[in-house]
Amino acid sequence: MTIEQVLQAGLEHHQAGRLAEAEAVYRRVLAIAPRQADALHLLGLLAHQAGRNETAAQLIDQAIGVRPHEALYWNNLGRVLRAMGQVGRSVDAHRRAVELNPGYLDAMLNLASSLVAAGRADQSVEWWRKALEMRGDMADAWRELGSTLRKLGQLDAAAGALSRATAMAPGDAAALVELGSVHHEQGRIERALECYRAACDLRPDWQLARSNYLYALQFSPEHDAGSILREHQAWARQCAAPLDPGPRNWPQSRDPDRRIRVGYVSANFKSHVVSVFFCPILANHDRNAFEIYCYSDTGDEDAVTLRLRGYPATWRQTRQLGDHELAELVREDRIDILVDLTQHTADGRLLTFARRSAPVQVSYLGYAGTTGLSTMDWRISDPNLDPPGREHHDSERLARLPECYWCYRPAPDMPEVGPPPACAGRPVVFGSLNSFAKVNARVIDAWGRILRRTGDARLEIFITGGEANNASVRRRIESEGLDPRRFSLVDRMKYKQYLEYCSRIDIALDPFPYNGGTTTLDALWMGLPVVTLEGDRPVARAGATLLRNVGLPELVARDVDEYVELACGLARDPDRLASLRRQMRDRMMRSPLMDSRRFVRNLEALYREMWREFCGHP
């Protein structure tokens, strides 16, 4: 037999899954011809299939050394390098494959994927599109293009690509989740829920789809607090209850007054809204009474991560651990109170809490709402988010901080507060600084009523992608009654630019039922009064708790009519706008919202009460 015939026999073994036989054939060829390029390349692919990627890269490199113009070799080297995490080199290898063979479809797709992995999503779009021009029936490629466009804020284009993907492959749960996320970001919450529900039907055990669905319910005006709780409990019965180990004999000493070990679990120990509020907690914990552990699933660590790591705490990097492994680590660390900072948002670890990882388990900070877990003992809240009588709307018991759910620490380089634009004789400018996911038809209708009653006032609405990428959103807003000349869609921007933009706004309008949290605090710090509507669930009362704590309860509306009236009244009173602008920072600094030491002492008092109850000393 010739070498080519021997190689063909090895390839047949390889394709049939007889990997040991294929390896023996390839090695026999290399024993005769050590520089036989195909044998080196195929042996490298075998090593890659077995997870031996360093060996695979070396073998394919040797093959390229023999035949440097073979596009197939470069393409497969790129796949191996990406599996090794060397995404920069992977991009270079796939690009070389396409240069050698401009019509190489698989190399184009791999180049696009590697560019996304390398953080160069903007460059990947060209290659997804080129591949789809060659073959337009690839549902996976349409899904990946849509996902990439969503990351880039090109939401209308993303919706188009993902709609094509779901039409071609209606059983693709991942495409449905991505399309649901685009609908969510564009404020089409009921359509988002439909997509998430369909994905859950296709993949009932996929936690991401279920959490997206449960989280999105909080935004829906069509679901009340009771139905939201029932949906969460249904998820818990199906996905979490089977993981509950039942009663445990905990090894921890049940001394009610000893130093307590508190563990915080989050993927957001970085530049993220959770860290805005977690930083003052970590900075002010009483280390004599509490030993702090941080279980970090954070991938893209940054300057905020480094700052958090500078405070006294034991850090565990847990991104590579499964939920069961994380639960075991928490038990090994003998954590007394484990606090979830994520709930049903991205990269949550609720299935670790379902495994009863610590004697006391607490939900806090990701957002104010139930998890649905019977193993989550407590949910931290405050008297405004959860007034007395709301206990039956949660699977957890409520532990209320005495004043406010949040403690705010503004960034050190915040811009100075300037006079409101209306005081310079210009038309009043209303602003919605929140995620557009919170903007629904009822909100738009209220805003339309406000604009019709305030002369030539304008409304600035923040949305990812701005005007250029949301023509469908603009059409929807116009169809729901807003004069197209009276509002603008403003692209999301970097934090400092966004704060500076506040100087162009007179009055912030809080959406409902999902109010702003961080955005409300930022607006107040920049001197803007915020008009809010108090609703039927904790996330619908965020504005109420913030405004009452800063001494502005008169800006909290009880219904939509009062919301409209409050906004119009402020617009007609430029002197009050100017006065509030001047006084707001002083109001905040004197309020519970910025007294971080007092806030953390109150939080620690809750932890101590929880621990004493567990120890049998109420």
N, C-alpha and C positions, 0 to 999 in steps of 0.2 A: 504494500500500500504506500502511496505517496503521503507526504506530510499533510497535504490538503485533504486527502481522504481520511487520514487519522483524525485531523481536526474536526472534520464533518461528523465523524462518529462521536467525538467528545461533545460537540454542540448538540447532537440529538439527545445524548444523556442529559445535558444541561437543561434543555428545553422540556424534557420529560420529568425534571425534578430529581433525577438521580445524580445528586451533586458530588458524592464521593467518587462515583465512577468517572464523572466528567473531569474532576480534579486530577485523577490518576492519568487520564489520557493527556491532559494539557501538560502535566509534568513530564510525561514520556516524550512529548514533542520537544520540550525545552531541554531535556537531557541530550537530545540529538542536535538541536539547533537553539542554543541559548538566547539568540536574538530574534527568534521568530515572533514578530510583532503581534499577530492575532492571538497566539497562545498566551503571551504576556497580558494582553488586554482581557481575554476571557478569564484567565486565572484571577486577574484583578477584580472582575465583576463577581466571581465566586466569593472572593474575600469580602467584598462589599455586602453581598447577600448574607454572609455569616456574621456581619457586624464588625469585621476586622478592617476598619476603614483606613488606618495608617498603612497597613500592608497593601490594601487595594490601591491607594494613591501612588505608592512606590512602584507597583507593577505597571499601572497604566502610564505613569511617567516614563518608565523604561520603554514601553511600546511606542510612546510619542517620540522618544529619542531615536527610535529606528525609523518611524514613518511620521514625521512632524506635520504632514499635510492631510492627515486623516481626520476629518471632522467628527466622525463617530467617537474616536478616542477622546478628543477634547470635550465633547458633550458629556460623556460618561465620567470623565475626570471632574467636571463641574458638579455633577450629581454627588460624587463621593465627597468632594470638598465641602459642599453645603451640608451634608450629613455630619461632617466633622466640625461644623460651626465656622468654617473659614469662608464666610460669604463673599468677602472681597475677591479672593482668589477664584471662587466659584463663578462670579460674574465675569472675570477675565477669561476663564476657560470657555464658558458658553459663548461669549462674544467672539472668541477666536473660531469656534465651531461655525458660527453664522458667517463670519468673514470667509471661511474656506468653502462653505456651501450656503449661499444666500437663500436658497429655497428649503432649508432644513427646518421643517416645522417643529419637530420635537425640541431642537436646540433653541428656537425662538421662545417656545413656552417655558423652557427651563431658564433661559436668560431673564424673562419677565419675572418668574418666581424668585430667582436669586436677587434681582434688583429690589424687589419688595422686602426680602429678608435682610438686605443690606441697608434698609432705610432710605432707599432711592425710588420710592413708589412713583414719583412723578415721571421718572425715566422709563418705568416699566410699561406705562400705558401704550406707548408707541409699539412695543413688541406684542402686547396682547392684541392690539388692533391689527397689526401686520399678520399675525397668525390667523386671526378670524377672517381676514380678507382672503386668505388661502383656503380656509375651510370654515364656513360659517355655521356648521352644525355641531360644534363642540360646546355642549352645555357647561362643562367644567370651566372652559376658558371664559365663557360669558359670565359665569359666577365670579371667577377671580378678577376679571376686569371690573365688574360691578363693585366688588369688595374694595378694590384699589381706589376706584373713583370715590367711593364713600369716604375712605380715609383722607382723600385729598379735598373733601368738601364739595365735590361736584355732584350734588345730590340728584338733580334731575337726570343727568347722564347715568348715574349709578342705578336709579330706578329703572331706566330703560334697559340697561344691560341685564339686570337681575330679573326683570320681567321676562326677557327672552330666555334666560336660563331656566326659570321655573316652567315656562311653557314647553320647552324641549324636554325637561326632566322633572315632571311634577312630583316625583318621589325623592327629590334632592332636598333633604331637610336643611342642609347648610345654606343652600340658596334661599330657601324660605326665611330662615333666620336673618340673613343679610338684608333681604328685601323688607322684612319687618322692621329692621333697625333703621333703614332709610325712611320708611313711612313714619316711624317714631320721631326721628329727628325733624321731619317736616310737619309734625303736628297732626298727622293722620292716625290718631291713636287707635281707632276702632279697626282700621285696616291692618295696622301693626299687630294687634291682638289676633286677628284672623290668621295672619302668617305664622305667628308663634304657636297658635293652637294647632295648625296643620302640621307644623314641624314636630310638635309633641306627639301627635297621633302617629306620625311616621316612626319616631324614635322616642318611645315613652321613657327610656332610661337616660336620655340626654339632659344632663343638669343645666347646661347653658340655655337650651330652648325653654325649659320650664321656668328657670329664674327670670329670663327675659320677659316671659309672659306674666309672671307674678308681679314683677317690678312695674311693668307697663300698666297694670290694673290701677296703680296708685294715681296715674295721670288721667284716668277716664272719668268724665262726668256721668257716664252711663252706669257706673258701678258704685254702689254705696258701701259704707264700711262693713256692713254685715256680709254682703256677697264677696267682698275682698277677703275677709277672714275665712269664709267657707272654701274658697279656692285655694288658699294657703294650706288649710288643714287637709284638703283632699290630696294635695301634693305630698304633704308630710306622711299621710297614711300609706301612700303608694311607694314613695322613694326613701323616706327616712325611717319610718317605724320599724322596718325589718332589720335595721342596723343597730337598734337600741339593745344594749347588752343586759338591760334590766338592773336590779339593785347590785351595788358594788360594796365591797369592804375596802374603804379607802385607807391607805397607810398613814395619811397625815394625822398629826396630833390635833385633837379637837379642843384645843385651848382657845377660848373665844377672844383672848386679849393678846395673843402672840403676834409676831410679825407675819403678815399675810403675803403669800406669793400670788401676784396678779400677772396673767399673761394676756397680751393683746395680739390678735390675729388679723393681718391685713396684707393685701397686695399693693397698698397705696401709700407706703412709707416713702413718698417722693413728692414732686410738685403736683399735688392733687388736693381737692377740696378737703378730704379727710384729714390730711396733715396740717391744714390751716388750723383746725380745731384740736388736733392731737398734740401739736407741739407745746402749747401752754400746759397741757396735762402732764406730759412727760417731763417738762422742765420743773414743775412744781410739786411733784409727788414727794411725800415725806418718806425718805429712804429708811428712817429708823422704824417706821411702822409697816412699810410695804417694800417688798422686793419685786422688781419689775422685770418681766421677760417680754421680748418682742419677737413674734413668729412672723417672719417677713417672707411673703411670696413676691416681693417687688422684683421686677425684671430690670427695667431701665432705671437703675439707681442714678441719682443726680445730687446736686448741691444740698437739696432739702434732706435727702437720705443721710448725707454726711453730717448735717447739723443734728438730726435726730440721733444718730449714732454717737454723738458727742455727749449725750446725757447718760448718767449712770443707769445702765440696764444690761441684761444679758440678751444678746441678739442671736437668734437662730435663723439661718437662711433655709427656707423650707420649700422653695419653688420646685425642687426636684422630687419632693415627697408626695406620695398619694395621700388621700384622706385618712386611710387606716394607719399609714406610717406616721403621719402628723399626730394623730390621736395617741399613738404609742409614745411618741417623743414627749408630748405634754404630760402624760402619766409618769414617764420616767423623771421628768423635771419636778414632779409633785406640785403642780400648780393647784392652788386653792380656788381661785376665781379666774375663769377664762372668759375673755371679752371679745366678742365678734364685732369688727368695725366695718363689715362689708354687706351683710345681709344678702339680698338677692341681686346685687349689682355684680359687675364683671369680676371674674376670678374669685368668687366667694368660696368659703370653706364650710358651708353649713353641714355638709355630710360628715365632717369631722365632729361637729357638735352633736350630730345625730348619734354618734358612737359614745356619747357621754364621756368626754375626755377629762373632765374635772368635776369636783363635787358641786361647785356652783358655776353655772354658765349664764352669760349675760349678753344681751344684744344692745348695741349702742352705735351711734354716730354715722353709719353709712347712710341711713335715712330713718326717719321716724315712722316705723310701721312694724307690724308683726312679721315673724319669720314663719309661723305655722308649726314650729317644732314643739313637741311636748317635752323634749329634753332641754329646751332653752328655758331656764328658770325665771329669768327676769328680763324686762325691757326697760331701759332707762328713759325717762321722759321728764316733763315738768307740768305744773298746774294749768298752763294754757294749752299746751299740746294735747293733754289728756285731762280734762276737768273731771271732778268726781262723777262717778256713774258710768264711765267709759270702760270699766274693767272687763266687760263681757265681749269686747271687740278684739281681744288678743288671746293668743295661745299662751303667752307669758303673763306672769304677774307684773304689775307696774311698780317701778321704783322711781318716785318723782324727786328730782332735784328741786330745792325750794324756790328757785327763781327762774333760771333759764337753762335750756338744753345745751346751748352753745356758749363758748367763751371765745372772744374775738381778739386776735392780736394782729393789727395792721402791719403790712410790710414796712421796712424801715425807710424806703425811698418813695413813699406815697406823695403824689403831687399836692400842692397847696390848693386850698378851696378858693375859688373865685366867685364873683357875684353871679346870680342867676341871669341867664340870657334875657328873660322877660323884663328885667329891671333896666335894660338898655334900650327899651322901646321896641324890641323885636317880638314877633309872635311867640306865644308859649310853646315850649317843646316838651311833649311827653316822651317817655322812653320805657321800653321793655328790654331789660338787660339780661334776661334769663335765657336758658336753653329754649329754643323754639318748640321743643317737644311738649312744653307746658301750655302751648297756645292752641286752644280749641275754638269751635264755632261760637260757644257761649261767651268766651273771652273777647273774640273779635266783635261780636254784636255789642258788648258793653263798650268797647273802645270806639266803635262807630257812633254810639249814642253820645259819648263824651266829645268827640270831634265835632259832631253836628251842633253841639251846644256851646262851643268855645271859639266861635268866630273863625279866625285864620290859623288856629293852633295846628301843630304838626305832631306826628308820631314817628319815632325812630324805633324799629324793631330789629333786635339782633337775631341773626340766623347764620349757621355755618354755610359759607359760600356766598352770602350776600345776594344782591340783585342778579348777578351774572349767572348764578347756578340754580336759581329757584323761580324760574318763570312760572312754573305750575303753582307754586305757593302764592305768588303775586296774583295770579288769576283767581285763585280760590278766595283770597282775602277780598278782592274786588267784588266777586260774586256774592260775598256774604255782607256787603254793604259799606265797605270803606271806600271813600273817594280816592281814586288813584293819585290825585295831586297832593293828598294830605299825609301820605305815609311813605317811608323808605325802608328797604331791607338792608341792614348793615352787616357786613361780614364780621365774624368773630375775629378778634385781634389779640395780640400779645397783651399780657396783664397790664403793663404800665400804660400802653396806648389806650386800653379799655378804660382805665381810671381817668386818664386825661380827657377821654371822650365824654365822661360824666359832666365836665364843665359846660358842655353844649346842651345839657338837658336841664329842665326846670323841675319836673315831677316824674318820679318813677311809678309805673303801674305794675302791680304784682299780679301775675296770672293766677288762675284758679281752675281746678281744685288743688293743683300742686303748686304751692307758693315757692318763692325764692328763699334761700337761706344765706349762703355766702354773698350772692349778688345784692340782697337787701342790706346786709351789713356793709358791703363796699359802698353802696349808694348812700347810705346814711353817713358813713365816714367822709364821703365827698360832698356832704351837705345837702343831699337830695331828700326831700320828704317822700315817703313811699305810701301809696294808698293800697290797702289790702282788703280782701274779703275772707272772713272767717268761715270755714266750711265744716264738713262732717267727718274728717279723718285727720290724724296728726299732721300729715304733710300739708293739709289745707289750713292749718293754724300756725304755721311757722311765722308768717308775717305778724300775726297777732301777738305771739310771745315776744318777738323782737321789739315791736313798737311799744308794747306795754312796759317792757323792761327799760326802754329808753325814755319813757315818760310821754309817749304820744298815743295814748289809747284812743284819742278822738279821730285817728286816721284808720281805725279798724271798722270796716263795714259789716253789717249783719246780713245784708242781702244785696242783690245786684243794683237795685234802685239807689240804695244808700252809697254804694261804691261809686256809681256815676256822679251822684250829688257831691260827694267829698272831693272827687277829682276836679269837678267843675268849680266848686267853691275855692279851692286852692288856686286854680288858674285865674280867677277873678280878683285875687288878692296879692299883688306883687310885693306889697310891704311885708306880708307874712312870709312869703317865699324868701325874701332877703333876710328877715330875722331868723328864720329857721336855718338858713345857709350859714349865717354867722355863728349860731349857737350850737350847731349839731355836734361838732367834735367834742366840745366841752360837755354836752349832755351825755355823750357816749362814754367819755373817760370817767364820769362820775357815776355811771350806771353799773349794775352787776355784769353787763356784757363784757366789760374789760377788766374786771377785778379777778385776775387769774388765780391768785393765792386763795381768795375766798371761795372761788368756784371749785378748785381742786379739793379744798378741805370739805366742801359739801359732798363732792363725789366720793371722797374717801369715807365719809360718814355713812354713805349708802353701802359701800363695800363692807364696812365693819358690821353694819346691821345684817346684811346678807350672811356674812360669815358666822355671826353670833347665832342667827337662827339655825343655820346648818349644824352648829355645834350643840344645839339644844338649849341655848340661853337667850331666849327672845328678849 
